[in-house]
Amino acid sequence: MKFLFLSCHKATELMEKKHHLKLSWVENMQLRLHNTMCGVCALYEKQSAMLEGILKKNLIKENIKIIENEGLTNKIIENISQK
Amino acid sequence: MVTADKQLLTQWAKVYTNELFSWAYYKTSDKKIAEDLVQDTFLVAIESFEKFKGNSSPKTWLFSILNHKIVDFYRKPPREISFEAGNASVFFDKNENWQKDQVPKLWKEEEIHLLDDETFRTILYNCLQNLAQRAYICVFATYLEEKETSLICQELNISATNYWQILHRAKLQLRKCIESNAFKL
């Protein structure tokens, strides 16, 4: 039975694996068992899933703040004129 | 290069440099590197201007050159790896239980609704900047470029296990950073 019990470290690691790859059924069971016994990790899993959504939603090109860089613009224009 | 072409390129430089730079900066989090990448982009644009047939918009064309430059940049060996995958000792004790000061706290419902605002986005970006370089690359490849896991592992020359351990560590760090900055607990 002992193989079914995970540490918090391993449990949270499996949660991450679950987001990106598939869990085996043993891993799935280990994780479910751990979550029923560990409120902290269950909470972490919720927040981690939320972060997952935020990262997917927010990390798109359109949301990048445009930084003015006049010095660079001028340098490039100068490069072009010298060609 | 003929004057008309130069004028056109100059025009593009005026219109697109800020956007290109912002993108490169976002991807590399280093001002100097980002500037170099954008300058290189225009060098390529000058040299291969003849090949630009206008099939795509100038913006798309310039961005595709820049993205190649960014990929090349990351293909070089990582400059510095500031953590080893799997080393999550900040978060867990030697028995692999949560460290007391790292235990996730309950986020208040009403505060979660504020997540769409600009402030939160700024916090998120700042927290991302704090990630170690390799973690940062992994996060971007995963969420921004939406690349396949196998491709990311191949490009970074890491195993699949290594990959999700890096993401795991990054997620722990991000979660903590957002919690300390976005939620009044």
Interface residues (C-beta under 8 A of the other chain):
Chain A: S7 C8 H9 K10 T12 E13 M15 E16 K17 H19 H20 L21 V40 L43 Y44 Q47 S48 M50 L51 I54 L55 K56 N58 L59 I60 K61 N63 I64 K65 I66 I67 E68 N69 L72 T73 K75 I76 I77 N79 I80 S81 K83
Chain B: M1 K6 L9 T10 A13 K14 T17 N18 E19 F21 S22 W23 Y25 Y26 E35 V38 Q39 F42 L43 I46 A88 F91 F92 N95 E96 N97 W98 V103 P104 L106 W107 I112 L115 R121 L124 Y125 V139 F140 T142 Y143 L144 T149 A160 Y163 W164 Q165 L167 H168 K171 L172 L174 R175 I178 E179
